[in-house]
């Protein structure tokens, strides 16, 4: 926004940070290049990540307490878990509290949470399938209990890591689980029949988990890109290809939104319709390329003069339209006069004559908003067009307010 007296009375716009859910639904403007796509994708997944990480940690904390209590009561807890459960519970509680107190390092905290639990799974797996098996103290409960929790490692990897990193981690993790059975084939040690059967089931089922999660992750990325491309195409359908401002479709949509806000009493706005004077003679004398150069230059000049929350569009041919938010009518007159001066100040090497424009302005009023949206828009445009033609018929290069 420019620091000038024209911006002192600007209409206050809600600049608060969008909620996480709105980011996930991608209600913002779609990106226009690869860098923006990558940035938006990063925001999308980080915001999605924040939505469920706290519930995951909370549920994990409750489940861990329940497992710890149950195993202690039934005297099924191993000596290794007698040491690990208190540490894991304390770590989860600390992370959960920290995640609500600070949002800056939440991803680092979650990464530590993920690494710690994956390390615990591997160490506990080797403790049960190797150490307790060797000394003959392994129980069916310990074997089956751990086996049913191991697939969480793959789910966590594809949730918290990028797709290819998740695949690499999953393959390494699976290899670590298969190693006891590979050692068994070399007669390093012998599994009990139960442990041998469970390990074989792991070797057969875990690759299926990895393939399924890889497929789901791939489909998720394809879905995201398809939606992103659809949003991009929808945005481009509302942009004028020459001047890169809104076209008639985009302006109509903006007018409907402004009318809706006006009816709720949250904003006032005015419509400015302006036309380049003697534009046909420019095309006839200097060619259509020169005419296009004038249109582009005027669009760029007007965009630089408008405020962030105003909107500019090309209504058709050499005719443009601007939607100005405001809280007083006097401000609109000042802004429109500034736009007129900006256009008349433009210079072109290929066009020796002075370029000017005529402006017609109409304020949205209660009697207009009482009609249905389409009729209200048509009435606004008709009144602005009438004021524009009055400006042309009374000397051009001037502003007329309806």
C-alpha positions as YAML, in Angstrom:
chain: A
units: angstrom
residues:
- id: 1
  name: UNK
  ca: [0.00, 0.00, 0.00]
- id: 2
  name: UNK
  ca: [1.34, 3.41, -0.89]
- id: 3
  name: UNK
  ca: [2.04, 5.94, 1.83]
- id: 4
  name: UNK
  ca: [-0.10, 8.84, 0.68]
- id: 5
  name: UNK
  ca: [-3.01, 10.86, 1.94]
- id: 6
  name: UNK
  ca: [-5.30, 8.79, -0.25]
- id: 7
  name: UNK
  ca: [-4.77, 5.76, 1.95]
- id: 8
  name: UNK
  ca: [-5.65, 7.45, 5.24]
- id: 9
  name: UNK
  ca: [-9.32, 6.64, 4.93]
- id: 10
  name: UNK
  ca: [-8.92, 3.20, 3.43]
- id: 11
  name: UNK
  ca: [-11.46, 0.56, 4.20]
- id: 12
  name: UNK
  ca: [-10.14, -1.79, 6.93]
- id: 13
  name: UNK
  ca: [-9.54, -5.28, 5.56]
- id: 14
  name: UNK
  ca: [-9.35, -8.41, 7.68]
- id: 15
  name: UNK
  ca: [-5.64, -9.29, 7.57]
- id: 16
  name: UNK
  ca: [-5.75, -11.97, 10.28]
- id: 17
  name: UNK
  ca: [-3.94, -15.27, 9.64]
- id: 18
  name: UNK
  ca: [-6.15, -17.88, 7.98]
- id: 19
  name: UNK
  ca: [-7.07, -20.86, 10.07]
- id: 20
  name: UNK
  ca: [-5.46, -24.24, 9.57]
- id: 21
  name: UNK
  ca: [-8.62, -25.72, 8.09]
- id: 22
  name: UNK
  ca: [-8.85, -22.96, 5.47]
- id: 23
  name: UNK
  ca: [-5.25, -23.61, 4.48]
- id: 24
  name: UNK
  ca: [-6.01, -27.29, 4.05]
- id: 25
  name: UNK
  ca: [-9.08, -26.54, 1.97]
- id: 26
  name: UNK
  ca: [-6.83, -24.31, -0.12]
- id: 27
  name: UNK
  ca: [-9.10, -21.31, -0.15]
- id: 28
  name: UNK
  ca: [-6.20, -19.00, -0.99]
- id: 29
  name: UNK
  ca: [-5.11, -17.98, -4.46]
- id: 30
  name: UNK
  ca: [-3.61, -20.85, -6.44]
- id: 31
  name: UNK
  ca: [0.07, -20.55, -7.43]
- id: 32
  name: UNK
  ca: [1.24, -19.40, -10.82]
- id: 33
  name: UNK
  ca: [4.66, -21.07, -11.07]
- id: 34
  name: UNK
  ca: [6.56, -24.15, -9.94]
- id: 35
  name: UNK
  ca: [8.17, -22.40, -6.97]
- id: 36
  name: UNK
  ca: [4.79, -21.24, -5.69]
- id: 37
  name: UNK
  ca: [3.37, -24.73, -6.19]
- id: 38
  name: UNK
  ca: [6.19, -26.23, -4.11]
- id: 39
  name: UNK
  ca: [5.73, -23.58, -1.41]
- id: 40
  name: UNK
  ca: [1.97, -24.06, -1.27]
- id: 41
  name: UNK
  ca: [2.40, -27.83, -1.15]
- id: 42
  name: UNK
  ca: [4.76, -27.45, 1.81]
- id: 43
  name: UNK
  ca: [2.24, -25.22, 3.61]
- id: 44
  name: UNK
  ca: [-0.58, -27.63, 2.78]
- id: 45
  name: UNK
  ca: [1.15, -30.64, 4.34]
- id: 46
  name: UNK
  ca: [2.58, -28.75, 7.32]
- id: 47
  name: UNK
  ca: [-0.89, -27.40, 8.18]
- id: 48
  name: UNK
  ca: [-2.45, -30.83, 7.63]
- id: 49
  name: UNK
  ca: [0.25, -32.23, 9.84]
- id: 50
  name: UNK
  ca: [-0.54, -29.81, 12.67]
- id: 51
  name: UNK
  ca: [-4.21, -30.79, 12.59]
- id: 52
  name: UNK
  ca: [-3.69, -34.37, 13.69]
- id: 53
  name: UNK
  ca: [-0.30, -34.47, 15.45]
- id: 54
  name: UNK
  ca: [-1.65, -33.31, 18.81]
- id: 55
  name: UNK
  ca: [-4.56, -35.82, 18.81]
- id: 56
  name: UNK
  ca: [-2.08, -38.55, 17.82]
- id: 57
  name: UNK
  ca: [0.24, -37.69, 20.70]
- id: 58
  name: UNK
  ca: [-2.67, -37.46, 23.13]
- id: 59
  name: UNK
  ca: [-4.15, -40.82, 22.09]
- id: 60
  name: UNK
  ca: [-0.66, -42.37, 22.17]
- id: 61
  name: UNK
  ca: [-0.21, -41.07, 25.70]
- id: 62
  name: UNK
  ca: [-3.54, -42.56, 26.86]
- id: 63
  name: UNK
  ca: [-2.90, -45.90, 25.11]
- id: 64
  name: UNK
  ca: [0.60, -46.15, 26.54]
- id: 65
  name: UNK
  ca: [-0.73, -45.57, 30.06]
- id: 66
  name: UNK
  ca: [-3.41, -48.22, 29.48]
- id: 67
  name: UNK
  ca: [-0.90, -50.78, 28.16]
- id: 68
  name: UNK
  ca: [1.51, -50.06, 30.99]
- id: 69
  name: UNK
  ca: [-1.24, -50.45, 33.61]
- id: 70
  name: UNK
  ca: [-2.66, -53.62, 32.03]
- id: 71
  name: UNK
  ca: [0.67, -55.38, 31.64]
- id: 72
  name: UNK
  ca: [1.68, -54.45, 35.18]
- id: 73
  name: UNK
  ca: [-1.63, -55.70, 36.59]
- id: 74
  name: UNK
  ca: [-1.44, -58.97, 34.63]
- id: 75
  name: UNK
  ca: [2.29, -59.31, 35.36]
- id: 76
  name: UNK
  ca: [3.05, -59.55, 31.67]
- id: 77
  name: UNK
  ca: [5.39, -56.56, 31.52]
- id: 78
  name: UNK
  ca: [8.97, -57.32, 30.50]
- id: 79
  name: UNK
  ca: [11.98, -55.99, 32.36]
- id: 80
  name: UNK
  ca: [12.84, -53.87, 29.31]
- id: 81
  name: UNK
  ca: [9.40, -52.21, 29.28]
- id: 82
  name: UNK
  ca: [9.54, -51.58, 33.02]
- id: 83
  name: UNK
  ca: [12.35, -49.21, 32.16]
- id: 84
  name: UNK
  ca: [10.99, -47.87, 28.84]
- id: 85
  name: UNK
  ca: [7.33, -47.22, 29.64]
- id: 86
  name: UNK
  ca: [7.98, -44.47, 32.23]
- id: 87
  name: UNK
  ca: [10.44, -42.75, 29.87]
- id: 88
  name: UNK
  ca: [8.09, -42.94, 26.89]
- id: 89
  name: UNK
  ca: [5.16, -41.68, 28.97]
- id: 90
  name: UNK
  ca: [7.20, -38.75, 30.29]
- id: 91
  name: UNK
  ca: [8.46, -37.93, 26.79]
- id: 92
  name: UNK
  ca: [4.94, -38.00, 25.33]
- id: 93
  name: UNK
  ca: [3.53, -35.82, 28.11]
- id: 94
  name: UNK
  ca: [6.36, -33.30, 27.68]
- id: 95
  name: UNK
  ca: [5.90, -33.18, 23.92]
- id: 96
  name: UNK
  ca: [2.15, -32.78, 24.23]
- id: 97
  name: UNK
  ca: [2.47, -29.83, 26.62]
- id: 98
  name: UNK
  ca: [5.20, -28.25, 24.52]
- id: 99
  name: UNK
  ca: [3.12, -28.54, 21.33]
- id: 100
  name: UNK
  ca: [0.42, -26.33, 22.89]
- id: 101
  name: UNK
  ca: [2.87, -23.80, 24.31]
- id: 102
  name: UNK
  ca: [5.00, -23.36, 21.20]
- id: 103
  name: UNK
  ca: [4.19, -23.72, 17.49]
- id: 104
  name: UNK
  ca: [7.61, -22.80, 16.15]
- id: 105
  name: UNK
  ca: [9.39, -26.11, 16.76]
- id: 106
  name: UNK
  ca: [6.44, -28.48, 16.52]
- id: 107
  name: UNK
  ca: [7.89, -30.32, 13.51]
- id: 108
  name: UNK
  ca: [11.21, -30.89, 15.30]
- id: 109
  name: UNK
  ca: [9.39, -32.19, 18.37]
- id: 110
  name: UNK
  ca: [7.28, -34.52, 16.23]
- id: 111
  name: UNK
  ca: [10.37, -35.80, 14.43]
- id: 112
  name: UNK
  ca: [11.94, -36.66, 17.79]
- id: 113
  name: UNK
  ca: [8.67, -38.33, 18.81]
- id: 114
  name: UNK
  ca: [8.72, -40.43, 15.65]
- id: 115
  name: UNK
  ca: [12.42, -41.38, 15.88]
- id: 116
  name: UNK
  ca: [12.17, -42.31, 19.56]
- id: 117
  name: UNK
  ca: [9.23, -44.64, 19.06]
- id: 118
  name: UNK
  ca: [10.75, -46.26, 15.98]
- id: 119
  name: UNK
  ca: [13.97, -46.84, 17.90]
- id: 120
  name: UNK
  ca: [11.95, -48.32, 20.76]
- id: 121
  name: UNK
  ca: [10.16, -50.70, 18.38]
- id: 122
  name: UNK
  ca: [13.43, -51.98, 16.89]
- id: 123
  name: UNK
  ca: [15.20, -52.38, 20.22]
- id: 124
  name: UNK
  ca: [12.19, -54.07, 21.84]
- id: 125
  name: UNK
  ca: [11.86, -56.33, 18.80]
- id: 126
  name: UNK
  ca: [15.45, -57.52, 19.13]
- id: 127
  name: UNK
  ca: [15.09, -57.82, 22.88]
- id: 128
  name: UNK
  ca: [12.08, -60.14, 22.48]
- id: 129
  name: UNK
  ca: [13.01, -62.05, 19.32]
- id: 130
  name: UNK
  ca: [16.71, -62.50, 20.13]
- id: 131
  name: UNK
  ca: [17.62, -61.98, 23.79]
- id: 132
  name: UNK
  ca: [14.52, -63.51, 25.40]
- id: 133
  name: UNK
  ca: [14.47, -66.26, 22.77]
- id: 134
  name: UNK
  ca: [18.10, -67.19, 23.53]
- id: 135
  name: UNK
  ca: [17.58, -67.33, 27.28]
- id: 136
  name: UNK
  ca: [14.22, -69.04, 26.85]
- id: 137
  name: UNK
  ca: [12.09, -66.43, 28.62]
- id: 138
  name: UNK
  ca: [10.09, -65.16, 25.66]
- id: 139
  name: UNK
  ca: [6.31, -65.34, 26.01]
- id: 140
  name: UNK
  ca: [3.56, -65.55, 23.43]
- id: 141
  name: UNK
  ca: [2.09, -62.30, 24.77]
- id: 142
  name: UNK
  ca: [5.30, -60.33, 24.23]
- id: 143
  name: UNK
  ca: [5.73, -61.71, 20.72]
- id: 144
  name: UNK
  ca: [2.17, -61.05, 19.56]
- id: 145
  name: UNK
  ca: [1.81, -57.71, 21.35]
- id: 146
  name: UNK
  ca: [4.84, -56.20, 19.68]
- id: 147
  name: UNK
  ca: [4.03, -57.68, 16.28]
- id: 148
  name: UNK
  ca: [0.66, -55.93, 16.07]
- id: 149
  name: UNK
  ca: [2.19, -52.50, 16.76]
- id: 150
  name: UNK
  ca: [5.05, -52.68, 14.27]
- id: 151
  name: UNK
  ca: [3.04, -51.56, 11.17]
- id: 152
  name: UNK
  ca: [2.58, -48.16, 12.86]
- id: 153
  name: UNK
  ca: [6.19, -47.46, 11.88]
- id: 154
  name: UNK
  ca: [5.30, -47.53, 8.19]
- id: 155
  name: UNK
  ca: [2.16, -45.44, 8.67]
- id: 156
  name: UNK
  ca: [4.14, -42.85, 10.62]
- id: 157
  name: UNK
  ca: [6.88, -42.77, 8.00]
- id: 158
  name: UNK
  ca: [4.47, -42.01, 5.15]
- id: 159
  name: UNK
  ca: [2.67, -39.40, 7.27]
- id: 160
  name: UNK
  ca: [5.70, -37.55, 8.61]
- id: 161
  name: UNK
  ca: [8.26, -37.95, 5.82]
- id: 162
  name: UNK
  ca: [8.36, -37.19, 2.11]
- id: 163
  name: UNK
  ca: [7.30, -40.06, -0.10]
- id: 164
  name: UNK
  ca: [10.73, -41.29, -1.18]
- id: 165
  name: UNK
  ca: [12.28, -40.77, 2.26]
- id: 166
  name: UNK
  ca: [9.37, -42.72, 3.75]
- id: 167
  name: UNK
  ca: [10.01, -45.55, 1.30]
- id: 168
  name: UNK
  ca: [13.72, -45.66, 2.18]
- id: 169
  name: UNK
  ca: [12.97, -45.65, 5.90]
- id: 170
  name: UNK
  ca: [10.33, -48.38, 5.52]
- id: 171
  name: UNK
  ca: [12.70, -50.64, 3.60]
- id: 172
  name: UNK
  ca: [15.45, -50.18, 6.19]
- id: 173
  name: UNK
  ca: [12.99, -50.76, 9.03]
- id: 174
  name: UNK
  ca: [11.64, -53.92, 7.36]
- id: 175
  name: UNK
  ca: [15.17, -55.21, 6.82]
- id: 176
  name: UNK
  ca: [15.91, -54.71, 10.51]
- id: 177
  name: UNK
  ca: [12.85, -56.80, 11.36]
- id: 178
  name: UNK
  ca: [13.76, -59.53, 8.88]
- id: 179
  name: UNK
  ca: [17.35, -59.80, 10.10]
- id: 180
  name: UNK
  ca: [16.59, -62.27, 12.96]
- id: 181
  name: UNK
  ca: [15.00, -64.67, 10.50]
- id: 182
  name: UNK
  ca: [17.93, -64.27, 8.10]
- id: 183
  name: UNK
  ca: [20.29, -65.08, 10.96]
- id: 184
  name: UNK
  ca: [18.14, -68.08, 11.77]
- id: 185
  name: UNK
  ca: [18.74, -69.45, 8.27]
- id: 186
  name: UNK
  ca: [22.50, -69.24, 8.93]
- id: 187
  name: UNK
  ca: [22.00, -71.15, 12.18]
- id: 188
  name: UNK
  ca: [23.29, -68.27, 14.30]
- id: 189
  name: UNK
  ca: [20.48, -69.04, 16.70]
- id: 190
  name: UNK
  ca: [17.23, -70.98, 16.61]
- id: 191
  name: UNK
  ca: [13.77, -69.49, 16.94]
- id: 192
  name: UNK
  ca: [10.99, -71.19, 18.80]
- id: 193
  name: UNK
  ca: [8.16, -72.37, 16.51]
- id: 194
  name: UNK
  ca: [5.97, -69.42, 17.62]
- id: 195
  name: UNK
  ca: [8.70, -66.84, 17.02]
- id: 196
  name: UNK
  ca: [9.57, -68.45, 13.72]
- id: 197
  name: UNK
  ca: [5.94, -68.33, 12.57]
- id: 198
  name: UNK
  ca: [5.51, -64.70, 13.62]
- id: 199
  name: UNK
  ca: [8.70, -63.64, 11.87]
- id: 200
  name: UNK
  ca: [7.61, -65.35, 8.67]
- id: 201
  name: UNK
  ca: [4.29, -63.52, 8.89]
- id: 202
  name: UNK
  ca: [6.18, -60.24, 9.28]
- id: 203
  name: UNK
  ca: [8.28, -61.00, 6.24]
- id: 204
  name: UNK
  ca: [5.15, -61.67, 4.18]
- id: 205
  name: UNK
  ca: [2.81, -58.94, 5.51]
- id: 206
  name: UNK
  ca: [5.07, -55.91, 5.95]
- id: 207
  name: UNK
  ca: [5.99, -55.57, 2.25]
- id: 208
  name: UNK
  ca: [2.24, -55.43, 1.60]
- id: 209
  name: UNK
  ca: [1.91, -52.55, 4.09]
- id: 210
  name: UNK
  ca: [4.76, -50.70, 2.37]
- id: 211
  name: UNK
  ca: [3.25, -51.15, -1.11]
- id: 212
  name: UNK
  ca: [-0.22, -50.06, 0.04]
- id: 213
  name: UNK
  ca: [1.09, -46.97, 1.82]
- id: 214
  name: UNK
  ca: [3.28, -46.10, -1.15]
- id: 215
  name: UNK
  ca: [0.23, -46.31, -3.39]
- id: 216
  name: UNK
  ca: [-1.90, -44.22, -1.04]
- id: 217
  name: UNK
  ca: [0.88, -41.62, -0.78]
- id: 218
  name: UNK
  ca: [1.20, -41.49, -4.56]
- id: 219
  name: UNK
  ca: [-2.57, -41.11, -5.00]
- id: 220
  name: UNK
  ca: [-2.57, -38.36, -2.36]
- id: 221
  name: UNK
  ca: [0.09, -36.42, -4.26]
- id: 222
  name: UNK
  ca: [-1.74, -36.90, -7.57]
- id: 223
  name: UNK
  ca: [-4.98, -35.72, -5.98]
- id: 224
  name: UNK
  ca: [-3.25, -32.65, -4.57]
- id: 225
  name: UNK
  ca: [-1.69, -31.73, -7.92]
- id: 226
  name: UNK
  ca: [-4.96, -32.34, -9.78]
- id: 227
  name: UNK
  ca: [-6.83, -30.06, -7.40]
- id: 228
  name: UNK
  ca: [-4.06, -27.48, -7.59]
- id: 229
  name: UNK
  ca: [-4.16, -27.55, -11.40]
- id: 230
  name: UNK
  ca: [-7.95, -27.25, -11.34]
- id: 231
  name: UNK
  ca: [-7.69, -24.20, -9.08]
- id: 232
  name: UNK
  ca: [-5.03, -22.73, -11.34]
- id: 233
  name: UNK
  ca: [-7.16, -23.23, -14.45]
- id: 234
  name: UNK
  ca: [-10.14, -21.68, -12.69]
- id: 235
  name: UNK
  ca: [-8.05, -18.64, -11.74]
- id: 236
  name: UNK
  ca: [-6.70, -18.27, -15.26]
- id: 237
  name: UNK
  ca: [-10.25, -18.38, -16.60]
- id: 238
  name: UNK
  ca: [-10.89, -15.14, -14.70]
- id: 239
  name: UNK
  ca: [-7.74, -13.34, -15.94]
- id: 240
  name: UNK
  ca: [-7.45, -11.26, -19.10]
- id: 241
  name: UNK
  ca: [-4.65, -12.81, -21.15]
- id: 242
  name: UNK
  ca: [-3.30, -9.49, -22.45]
- id: 243
  name: UNK
  ca: [-3.31, -7.17, -19.43]
- id: 244
  name: UNK
  ca: [-3.15, -9.85, -16.70]
- id: 245
  name: UNK
  ca: [-5.98, -8.20, -14.75]
- id: 246
  name: UNK
  ca: [-9.42, -9.68, -14.09]
- id: 247
  name: UNK
  ca: [-11.65, -10.25, -17.08]
- id: 248
  name: UNK
  ca: [-15.43, -9.72, -17.14]
- id: 249
  name: UNK
  ca: [-16.07, -13.08, -15.49]
- id: 250
  name: UNK
  ca: [-13.66, -12.31, -12.66]
- id: 251
  name: UNK
  ca: [-15.09, -8.82, -12.12]
- id: 252
  name: UNK
  ca: [-18.65, -10.16, -12.04]
- id: 253
  name: UNK
  ca: [-17.63, -12.63, -9.35]
- id: 254
  name: UNK
  ca: [-15.94, -9.87, -7.34]
- id: 255
  name: UNK
  ca: [-19.02, -7.67, -7.65]
- id: 256
  name: UNK
  ca: [-21.22, -10.45, -6.29]
- id: 257
  name: UNK
  ca: [-18.92, -10.82, -3.29]
- id: 258
  name: UNK
  ca: [-18.88, -7.08, -2.69]
- id: 259
  name: UNK
  ca: [-22.68, -6.91, -2.87]
- id: 260
  name: UNK
  ca: [-22.92, -9.71, -0.35]
- id: 261
  name: UNK
  ca: [-20.60, -7.83, 2.01]
- id: 262
  name: UNK
  ca: [-22.52, -4.60, 1.44]
- id: 263
  name: UNK
  ca: [-25.82, -6.26, 2.34]
- id: 264
  name: UNK
  ca: [-24.26, -7.49, 5.59]
- id: 265
  name: UNK
  ca: [-23.19, -3.93, 6.32]
- id: 266
  name: UNK
  ca: [-19.50, -4.81, 6.47]
- id: 267
  name: UNK
  ca: [-18.30, -2.62, 3.60]
- id: 268
  name: UNK
  ca: [-19.12, 0.14, 1.14]
- id: 269
  name: UNK
  ca: [-17.84, 0.18, -2.40]
- id: 270
  name: UNK
  ca: [-17.95, 2.07, -5.68]
- id: 271
  name: UNK
  ca: [-17.60, 1.02, -9.31]
- id: 272
  name: UNK
  ca: [-15.34, 3.01, -11.62]
- id: 273
  name: UNK
  ca: [-15.75, 2.44, -15.36]
- id: 274
  name: UNK
  ca: [-13.17, 4.14, -17.57]
- id: 275
  name: UNK
  ca: [-12.43, 4.16, -21.27]
- id: 276
  name: UNK
  ca: [-9.31, 5.21, -23.22]
- id: 277
  name: UNK
  ca: [-10.06, 8.30, -25.27]
- id: 278
  name: UNK
  ca: [-9.73, 8.00, -29.07]
- id: 279
  name: UNK
  ca: [-8.37, 4.46, -28.77]
- id: 280
  name: UNK
  ca: [-9.62, 3.49, -32.23]
- id: 281
  name: UNK
  ca: [-7.44, 6.18, -33.78]
- id: 282
  name: UNK
  ca: [-4.43, 4.75, -31.98]
- id: 283
  name: UNK
  ca: [-5.06, 1.33, -33.51]
- id: 284
  name: UNK
  ca: [-5.70, 2.86, -36.93]
- id: 285
  name: UNK
  ca: [-2.61, 5.09, -37.00]
- id: 286
  name: UNK
  ca: [-0.04, 3.04, -35.10]
- id: 287
  name: UNK
  ca: [-1.31, -0.53, -35.35]
- id: 288
  name: UNK
  ca: [-2.84, -3.02, -32.98]
- id: 289
  name: UNK
  ca: [0.50, -3.88, -31.37]
- id: 290
  name: UNK
  ca: [0.84, -0.27, -30.29]
- id: 291
  name: UNK
  ca: [-2.74, -0.42, -29.01]
- id: 292
  name: UNK
  ca: [-1.92, -3.54, -27.00]
- id: 293
  name: UNK
  ca: [1.13, -1.77, -25.56]
- id: 294
  name: UNK
  ca: [-1.12, 1.06, -24.39]
- id: 295
  name: UNK
  ca: [-3.60, -1.34, -22.77]
- id: 296
  name: UNK
  ca: [-0.84, -3.19, -20.92]
- id: 297
  name: UNK
  ca: [0.82, 0.03, -19.74]
- id: 298
  name: UNK
  ca: [-2.47, 1.48, -18.49]
- id: 299
  name: UNK
  ca: [-3.34, -1.74, -16.63]
- id: 300
  name: UNK
  ca: [0.10, -1.79, -14.96]
- id: 301
  name: UNK
  ca: [-0.12, 1.89, -14.06]
- id: 302
  name: UNK
  ca: [-3.60, 1.59, -12.55]
- id: 303
  name: UNK
  ca: [-2.66, -1.53, -10.59]
- id: 304
  name: UNK
  ca: [0.29, 0.31, -9.02]
- id: 305
  name: UNK
  ca: [-1.99, 3.16, -7.95]
- id: 306
  name: UNK
  ca: [-4.80, 1.05, -6.49]
- id: 307
  name: UNK
  ca: [-4.73, -0.25, -2.95]
- id: 308
  name: UNK
  ca: [-4.23, -3.92, -2.09]
- id: 309
  name: UNK
  ca: [-7.93, -4.54, -1.47]
- id: 310
  name: UNK
  ca: [-9.22, -2.77, -4.61]
- id: 311
  name: UNK
  ca: [-9.63, -4.69, -7.86]
- id: 312
  name: UNK
  ca: [-9.04, -3.84, -11.49]
- id: 313
  name: UNK
  ca: [-10.51, -5.58, -14.50]
- id: 314
  name: UNK
  ca: [-10.75, -5.27, -18.25]
- id: 315
  name: UNK
  ca: [-14.42, -4.93, -19.11]
- id: 316
  name: UNK
  ca: [-13.87, -5.26, -22.83]
- id: 317
  name: UNK
  ca: [-11.80, -3.70, -25.61]
- id: 318
  name: UNK
  ca: [-10.32, -0.44, -24.32]
- id: 319
  name: UNK
  ca: [-12.75, -0.27, -21.39]
- id: 320
  name: UNK
  ca: [-11.61, -1.03, -17.83]
- id: 321
  name: UNK
  ca: [-13.44, -1.31, -14.52]
- id: 322
  name: UNK
  ca: [-12.25, -0.84, -10.95]
- id: 323
  name: UNK
  ca: [-13.96, -1.82, -7.69]
- id: 324
  name: UNK
  ca: [-12.99, 0.48, -4.82]
- id: 325
  name: UNK
  ca: [-13.68, -0.31, -1.19]
- id: 326
  name: UNK
  ca: [-14.10, 2.74, 1.00]
- id: 327
  name: UNK
  ca: [-15.76, 4.27, 4.05]
- id: 328
  name: UNK
  ca: [-16.48, 7.66, 2.52]
- id: 329
  name: UNK
  ca: [-17.39, 8.92, -0.96]
- id: 330
  name: UNK
  ca: [-14.85, 11.74, -0.92]
- id: 331
  name: UNK
  ca: [-12.01, 9.20, -0.90]
- id: 332
  name: UNK
  ca: [-13.32, 7.61, -4.12]
- id: 333
  name: UNK
  ca: [-13.17, 10.95, -5.93]
- id: 334
  name: UNK
  ca: [-9.56, 11.45, -4.87]
- id: 335
  name: UNK
  ca: [-8.50, 7.97, -5.92]
- id: 336
  name: UNK
  ca: [-10.28, 8.23, -9.30]
- id: 337
  name: UNK
  ca: [-8.69, 11.60, -10.01]
- id: 338
  name: UNK
  ca: [-5.33, 10.10, -9.19]
- id: 339
  name: UNK
  ca: [-5.97, 7.30, -11.69]
- id: 340
  name: UNK
  ca: [-6.88, 9.82, -14.39]
- id: 341
  name: UNK
  ca: [-3.63, 11.74, -13.80]
- id: 342
  name: UNK
  ca: [-1.60, 8.52, -13.85]
- id: 343
  name: UNK
  ca: [-2.95, 7.60, -17.29]
- id: 344
  name: UNK
  ca: [-2.44, 11.09, -18.76]
- id: 345
  name: UNK
  ca: [1.17, 11.02, -17.51]
- id: 346
  name: UNK
  ca: [2.08, 7.93, -19.54]
- id: 347
  name: UNK
  ca: [4.47, 8.36, -22.47]
- id: 348
  name: UNK
  ca: [5.10, 6.00, -25.38]
- id: 349
  name: UNK
  ca: [7.96, 6.17, -27.87]
- id: 350
  name: UNK
  ca: [5.85, 4.68, -30.66]
- id: 351
  name: UNK
  ca: [2.84, 6.95, -29.98]
- id: 352
  name: UNK
  ca: [3.55, 10.68, -30.01]
- id: 353
  name: UNK
  ca: [0.07, 11.75, -28.93]
- id: 354
  name: UNK
  ca: [-1.07, 12.10, -25.34]
- id: 355
  name: UNK
  ca: [-3.08, 9.20, -23.89]
- id: 356
  name: UNK
  ca: [-6.08, 10.10, -21.73]
- id: 357
  name: UNK
  ca: [-9.12, 8.33, -20.31]
- id: 358
  name: UNK
  ca: [-12.63, 9.27, -19.22]
- id: 359
  name: UNK
  ca: [-14.12, 7.98, -15.96]
- id: 360
  name: UNK
  ca: [-17.64, 7.22, -14.77]
- id: 361
  name: UNK
  ca: [-18.16, 6.49, -11.07]
- id: 362
  name: UNK
  ca: [-21.18, 5.06, -9.25]
- id: 363
  name: UNK
  ca: [-21.55, 4.33, -5.53]
- id: 364
  name: UNK
  ca: [-23.43, 1.25, -4.40]
- id: 365
  name: UNK
  ca: [-26.53, 2.39, -2.49]
- id: 366
  name: UNK
  ca: [-29.32, 0.70, -0.58]
- id: 367
  name: UNK
  ca: [-31.84, 0.93, -3.43]
- id: 368
  name: UNK
  ca: [-29.39, -0.92, -5.69]
- id: 369
  name: UNK
  ca: [-28.57, -3.68, -3.20]
- id: 370
  name: UNK
  ca: [-32.26, -4.41, -2.61]
- id: 371
  name: UNK
  ca: [-32.47, -5.99, -6.06]
- id: 372
  name: UNK
  ca: [-31.17, -9.48, -6.79]
- id: 373
  name: UNK
  ca: [-27.42, -9.66, -7.36]
- id: 374
  name: UNK
  ca: [-27.45, -9.89, -11.15]
- id: 375
  name: UNK
  ca: [-29.89, -6.99, -11.56]
- id: 376
  name: UNK
  ca: [-27.95, -4.94, -9.01]
- id: 377
  name: UNK
  ca: [-24.71, -5.52, -10.95]
- id: 378
  name: UNK
  ca: [-26.38, -4.60, -14.22]
- id: 379
  name: UNK
  ca: [-27.76, -1.42, -12.66]
- id: 380
  name: UNK
  ca: [-24.35, -0.45, -11.24]
- id: 381
  name: UNK
  ca: [-22.67, -0.96, -14.61]
- id: 382
  name: UNK
  ca: [-25.43, 0.92, -16.44]
- id: 383
  name: UNK
  ca: [-25.14, 3.93, -14.13]
- id: 384
  name: UNK
  ca: [-21.34, 3.93, -14.34]
- id: 385
  name: UNK
  ca: [-21.57, 3.63, -18.12]
- id: 386
  name: UNK
  ca: [-23.99, 6.59, -18.24]
- id: 387
  name: UNK
  ca: [-21.55, 8.67, -16.18]
- id: 388
  name: UNK
  ca: [-18.69, 7.59, -18.46]
- id: 389
  name: UNK
  ca: [-20.49, 8.73, -21.60]
- id: 390
  name: UNK
  ca: [-21.28, 12.04, -19.91]
- id: 391
  name: UNK
  ca: [-17.55, 12.48, -19.27]
- id: 392
  name: UNK
  ca: [-16.82, 11.76, -22.93]
- id: 393
  name: UNK
  ca: [-19.53, 14.08, -24.21]
- id: 394
  name: UNK
  ca: [-18.37, 16.97, -22.03]
- id: 395
  name: UNK
  ca: [-14.74, 17.09, -23.08]
- id: 396
  name: UNK
  ca: [-13.15, 13.70, -22.15]
- id: 397
  name: UNK
  ca: [-10.19, 13.19, -19.77]
- id: 398
  name: UNK
  ca: [-12.39, 13.86, -16.76]
- id: 399
  name: UNK
  ca: [-14.22, 12.11, -13.91]
- id: 400
  name: UNK
  ca: [-18.03, 12.14, -13.64]
- id: 401
  name: UNK
  ca: [-19.80, 10.69, -10.60]
- id: 402
  name: UNK
  ca: [-23.33, 9.39, -11.10]
...
